[in-house]
Amino acid sequence: MIVAALTVAGHSVAHDRELAESPDFRVRVQAALRLGRAGAASRADLEGGLRDAHPAVRVACAAALGNIDDPASIPALERAMKGESYATVKTAMKETIDKLRGSAAVKSASPSTPTSLAGARYVVQLGAMKNVSGVRADDLDGIMRQAARAKAGTIKGAVIVDGSDPSVIKKATEKRIPVLQVDGNLTKLTQFTGTDGSTVISAKVDMSIRKLPGQTLKGTVSGNASGSNGARVSSQGILDLQNRVVGGAVESAMGSMGAELASLSK
C-alpha cells in the first residue's frame, strides 16, 4: 500500500486527537494524511505517530512527514527505523529520510548565493516536467518536479540546478564538469479497481538526458510505480495516492539515471 499527502492549509486539534486516540487504525491513517497536508505545525504529532501500534499508521506518518518536507524530522525517523520490525515500514521511513536529505541539499544553496561547484563531479539541471498522459489533474507537473528535485539531491557528487542557470553552466564548462539536463514526461497514468475492491493506480515516467551546452541526447530512462488503497476511499484519498504513485515513478527514473550518470556524462 502506498500512502501520500499534499500540502494544503488547515489544521485541527480534533485531527490530532484522532491520530493519537482513535481505536480504528484506518481513522488514524486518514488523520496522519490530513496532518501532512496541514504543514510544519503538525510535525511533532506525526513524529509521535511513528511509534503507533499499527504499521499502516507508521507508514502514513512517514509519508506525511515527507510531504511537510522539513529535514528536522530526520532524527525522529532514524530513531523509529532502528526499532522498526516491519520491512515495508522501514522502507517507507528510509524513502522519506532520503527525500528530506535531498531537499536539504537543494535548499542549502540560496538563490542569492552563487552555486558552489566545489567537489562536484556532475551538474544536473532539472528541465521541463510535463504530464502528457492525457489524464487531467491539478499540478502533476509540480509533483514531478518536487520528486525529481528530492531524488536528484541524493546523487553522490552531483550539484543540482532547478531550472536554467547559465552562470553555473558556464562555470562548469570552464572547469570541465559535465552538465546534464533532465526533462521528464508522465506518459502513463491509469486507475482501476482491483479484485478486492481496492483502487489501484499505476504511472510511468520517461526522462531524457541531454549534455549541455550542446543539447546532445545521451540517453533515456523510465520509471514505473503503482499503489493501491482500500475499497472505501475518498476522492481526496485517490488524489493523494495518485500523487504518491507519480512521485514514485519519477524517483524510480531518477534513481536509474543516477546509477548511470558516469556513462551518461561521457
C-alpha positions as CSV (number, residue, x, y, z in Angstrom):
1,M,0.0,0.0,0.0
2,I,1.3,3.4,-0.9
3,V,0.1,6.4,1.1
4,A,0.7,10.1,0.3
5,A,-0.2,13.6,1.1
6,L,-0.3,17.1,-0.4
7,T,0.3,20.4,1.3
8,V,-2.8,22.5,1.8
9,A,-3.9,24.9,4.5
10,G,-5.7,23.8,7.6
11,H,-5.1,22.2,10.9
12,S,-7.4,20.8,13.5
13,V,-6.9,19.8,17.1
14,A,-9.6,17.1,16.5
15,H,-7.3,15.6,13.9
16,D,-4.5,15.5,16.5
17,R,-6.7,13.5,18.8
18,E,-7.8,11.1,16.1
19,L,-4.2,10.2,15.3
20,A,-3.3,9.7,19.0
21,E,-6.6,8.3,20.4
22,S,-8.8,6.7,17.7
23,P,-9.1,2.9,18.2
24,D,-9.5,2.4,14.5
25,F,-6.2,2.3,12.6
26,R,-7.9,3.5,9.4
27,V,-9.1,6.6,11.1
28,R,-5.5,7.2,12.4
29,V,-4.1,6.7,8.8
30,Q,-6.5,9.4,7.5
31,A,-5.7,11.7,10.4
32,A,-2.0,11.3,9.6
33,L,-2.6,12.2,5.9
34,R,-4.6,15.3,6.9
35,L,-1.9,16.4,9.2
36,G,0.6,16.0,6.4
37,R,-1.4,18.4,4.4
38,A,-1.6,20.9,7.3
39,G,2.1,21.8,7.2
40,A,5.0,22.2,9.6
41,A,2.8,22.7,12.7
42,S,1.9,19.0,12.5
43,R,5.4,17.7,12.6
44,A,5.5,16.8,16.3
45,D,2.2,14.9,16.1
46,L,3.4,12.9,13.1
47,E,6.8,12.1,14.7
48,G,4.8,10.7,17.6
49,G,2.8,8.7,15.2
50,L,5.9,6.9,14.0
51,R,5.5,4.8,17.3
52,D,1.9,3.9,16.5
53,A,1.0,0.2,17.2
54,H,-0.2,-0.3,13.6
55,P,2.3,-0.5,10.7
56,A,-0.1,1.3,8.2
57,V,-0.3,4.3,10.5
58,R,3.5,4.4,10.8
59,V,3.8,4.3,7.1
60,A,1.3,7.1,6.8
61,C,3.1,9.3,9.3
62,A,6.4,8.7,7.5
63,A,4.8,9.7,4.1
64,A,3.2,12.8,5.7
65,L,6.5,13.9,7.2
66,G,8.0,13.6,3.7
67,N,5.2,15.9,2.4
68,I,5.9,18.5,5.1
69,D,9.5,18.5,3.8
70,D,11.2,19.5,7.0
71,P,14.7,17.9,7.4
72,A,14.3,18.4,11.1
73,S,12.3,15.2,11.1
74,I,15.2,13.1,10.0
75,P,16.4,12.3,13.6
76,A,13.0,11.1,14.6
77,L,12.7,9.0,11.5
78,E,16.1,7.4,12.1
79,R,15.2,6.6,15.7
80,A,12.0,5.0,14.6
81,M,13.8,3.0,11.9
82,K,16.1,1.4,14.5
83,G,13.3,-0.1,16.4
84,E,11.1,-0.9,13.4
85,S,10.4,-4.7,12.8
86,Y,8.3,-4.4,9.6
87,A,10.4,-4.2,6.4
88,T,7.8,-2.3,4.5
89,V,7.6,0.4,7.2
90,K,11.4,0.6,7.3
91,T,11.4,1.1,3.6
92,A,8.9,3.9,3.8
93,M,10.9,5.6,6.6
94,K,14.1,5.3,4.6
95,E,12.4,6.8,1.5
96,T,11.3,9.8,3.5
97,I,14.7,10.3,5.0
98,D,16.3,10.2,1.6
99,K,13.8,12.6,0.3
100,L,14.3,15.1,3.2
101,R,18.1,14.8,2.8
102,G,17.8,15.5,-0.9
103,S,15.6,18.5,-0.3
104,A,18.0,19.8,2.3
105,A,20.9,19.5,-0.2
106,V,18.9,21.5,-2.8
107,K,17.7,24.1,-0.4
108,S,21.2,24.7,1.0
109,A,22.1,26.9,-1.9
110,S,20.4,30.2,-1.5
111,P,19.1,31.8,-4.8
112,S,21.1,34.9,-3.9
113,T,24.3,32.9,-3.4
114,P,26.4,31.6,-6.3
115,T,26.1,27.8,-6.6
116,S,29.3,26.2,-5.4
117,L,30.9,23.5,-7.7
118,A,33.5,22.5,-5.1
119,G,33.8,18.7,-5.2
120,A,31.2,18.4,-7.9
121,R,31.6,15.6,-10.4
122,Y,28.4,16.5,-12.4
123,V,25.9,19.2,-12.6
124,V,22.3,18.0,-13.1
125,Q,19.9,20.7,-14.4
126,L,16.2,19.9,-14.0
127,G,14.4,20.9,-17.1
128,A,10.7,20.6,-18.0
129,M,8.5,18.1,-16.1
130,K,5.2,17.6,-18.0
131,N,2.1,15.5,-17.7
132,V,1.4,14.1,-21.2
133,S,-0.6,11.1,-20.1
134,G,-3.9,12.6,-21.3
135,V,-5.3,12.5,-17.7
136,R,-6.3,15.9,-16.5
137,A,-5.1,16.5,-12.9
138,D,-4.0,19.5,-10.9
139,D,-0.3,20.3,-10.5
140,L,1.1,16.9,-11.5
141,D,3.9,18.9,-13.2
142,G,4.8,20.3,-9.7
143,I,4.6,16.9,-8.1
144,M,7.0,15.5,-10.7
145,R,9.4,18.4,-10.2
146,Q,9.3,18.1,-6.4
147,A,10.1,14.3,-6.6
148,A,12.8,14.8,-9.2
149,R,14.5,17.6,-7.1
150,A,14.4,15.5,-3.9
151,K,15.8,12.3,-5.6
152,A,18.4,14.2,-7.6
153,G,19.7,15.7,-4.3
154,T,20.7,12.2,-3.2
155,I,23.0,11.6,-6.2
156,K,26.6,11.5,-4.9
157,G,28.9,14.1,-6.5
158,A,26.1,15.9,-8.2
159,V,25.2,19.6,-7.9
160,I,21.5,20.2,-8.6
161,V,20.2,23.2,-10.5
162,D,16.5,23.6,-10.6
163,G,15.8,25.3,-13.8
164,S,18.1,27.2,-16.2
165,D,21.2,28.9,-14.7
166,P,23.6,30.0,-17.5
167,S,26.2,31.1,-15.0
168,V,26.5,27.7,-13.5
169,I,26.7,26.0,-16.9
170,K,29.4,28.4,-18.0
171,K,31.4,27.8,-14.8
172,A,31.0,24.1,-15.0
173,T,32.1,24.1,-18.7
174,E,35.2,26.1,-17.8
175,K,36.0,23.5,-15.1
176,R,35.3,20.6,-17.5
177,I,32.5,19.4,-15.2
178,P,29.8,17.6,-17.2
179,V,26.4,19.3,-17.2
180,L,23.3,17.1,-17.9
181,Q,19.8,18.4,-18.4
182,V,17.0,16.1,-17.4
183,D,13.5,16.5,-18.8
184,G,10.6,14.3,-17.7
185,N,7.2,13.3,-19.2
186,L,4.4,11.5,-17.3
187,T,3.4,9.2,-20.2
188,K,1.0,6.8,-18.4
189,L,-1.4,7.2,-15.6
190,T,-4.1,4.6,-15.1
191,Q,-6.6,3.8,-12.4
192,F,-8.7,0.6,-12.0
193,T,-10.5,-1.4,-9.3
194,G,-8.7,-4.5,-8.0
195,T,-10.3,-7.9,-7.4
196,D,-10.6,-7.0,-3.7
197,G,-12.4,-3.7,-4.5
198,S,-9.3,-1.6,-3.8
199,T,-8.4,1.4,-6.0
200,V,-5.2,0.7,-8.0
201,I,-3.2,3.4,-9.7
202,S,-0.1,3.0,-11.9
203,A,2.2,5.5,-13.5
204,K,5.1,5.6,-16.0
205,V,7.6,8.4,-16.4
206,D,10.1,8.8,-19.3
207,M,13.1,11.0,-18.9
208,S,15.6,12.3,-21.5
209,I,19.1,13.2,-20.6
210,R,21.0,15.8,-22.7
211,K,24.5,17.0,-22.3
212,L,24.9,20.8,-22.2
213,P,25.7,23.2,-23.7
214,G,25.2,21.3,-27.0
215,Q,21.9,19.6,-26.1
216,T,23.4,16.3,-27.1
217,L,21.0,13.5,-26.3
218,K,22.8,11.0,-24.1
219,G,20.0,8.6,-23.2
220,T,16.6,8.0,-21.8
221,V,15.4,6.3,-18.7
222,S,12.0,5.2,-17.5
223,G,10.4,4.7,-14.1
224,N,7.3,2.9,-13.0
225,A,5.3,2.8,-9.8
226,S,1.9,1.6,-8.7
227,G,-0.1,1.6,-5.5
228,S,-3.4,0.7,-4.1
229,N,-5.8,2.0,-1.4
230,G,-8.7,0.5,0.4
231,A,-12.1,-0.3,-1.1
232,R,-13.6,2.7,0.8
233,V,-11.5,5.6,-0.2
234,S,-12.5,9.3,-0.6
235,S,-11.8,11.3,-3.7
236,Q,-9.0,13.1,-1.7
237,G,-7.6,9.7,-0.8
238,I,-7.4,8.8,-4.5
239,L,-5.7,12.1,-5.3
240,D,-3.2,11.5,-2.5
241,L,-2.5,8.0,-3.9
242,Q,-2.2,9.3,-7.4
243,N,0.4,12.0,-6.4
244,R,2.4,9.5,-4.4
245,V,2.5,7.0,-7.3
246,V,3.5,9.7,-9.8
247,G,6.3,10.8,-7.4
248,G,7.4,7.2,-7.0
249,A,7.7,6.8,-10.8
250,V,9.8,9.9,-11.0
251,E,12.0,8.7,-8.2
252,S,12.4,5.4,-10.0
253,A,13.5,7.0,-13.2
254,M,15.9,9.5,-11.4
255,G,17.4,6.6,-9.5
256,S,18.1,4.7,-12.7
257,M,19.7,7.9,-14.1
258,G,21.9,8.4,-11.0
259,A,23.2,4.8,-11.3
260,E,24.3,5.5,-14.9
261,L,25.5,9.1,-14.5
262,A,29.1,8.3,-15.1
263,S,28.5,6.7,-18.5
264,L,25.8,9.3,-19.5
265,S,28.2,12.2,-18.9
266,K,30.9,11.0,-21.3
